[in-house]
């Protein structure tokens, strides 16, 4: 997966994920093969973080900063540069197709902003926009475009800075589940599906090898079930993307204690339902093929789901 970060600074060794119900910290060891040298997560009170595209996200900063400080201390990551993973609803992701790309970077950025402003609920002048190459298509190329309100991104950066680290690269959770999956094993030859089930949203991403070709997001205000969203995505994939069937699917996030839906279905129930609908094997996310994890870390599926986004972003930054 190509980087889609809003912007980057020196290579970080600490990854922080912000979610509605918790903050988590991963610290990678220095030198040698990638390894998790420290890990911690801390719960958040309800309503402290409310991810949204066109509204403040960190509604109550004090408990977020305090929880992050505790997690950083527990992970042995009290200073240094940190990569930030933020919830998907904080940004809008679009796949834009261009027949030709201006040679000058500044001209390309203007073209992207002109295209994306049509779908943003706020002025594009207030947006932080990233555009990276996607899949090559007949007569042109697609680009993965991520746009977020600048002040929303700055809220997450400010929380990290107040907790004692220097915020650098900022990216979305689903993208880094993808990065973790790609780091753990070679991209499949065919098409595959990532299903990211979060506490208050659902994102599905279709990839052709390592290239993102479709993404769909469902928020908490949408009562469409997981089965319906998967079915609709599969139909679109077959009808509009000339899909020949998924070689695999990866389920991410569902192992966490709070997942979308009330009550939350058991993890194996979700896996079995997806496997039956998609007629392919469904794996849960597991970054351990890409990074060594010490025996001191409990390797429950909840922990693997929590580690994966920060690990995916840190490993991407190491190889970028």
Secondary structure by P-SEA (a helix, b strand, c coil): cccccccccccccbbbbbcccbbbbbbbbccccccccccbbbbbccccccccccccccccaaaaaaaaaaaaaaacccccbbbbbbccccbbbbbcccccccccaaaaaaaaaaaacccccccccccbbbbbbccccccbbbbbbbbccaaaaaaaaaaaaaacccccbbbcaaaaaaaaaaaacccccbbbbbbbbcccbbbbbbbccccccbbbbbcccccccaaaaaaaaaaaaacccccccccbbbbcccccccccccccccaaaaaaaaaaaacbbbbcccccccbbbcccccccaaaaaaacaaaaaaaaaaac
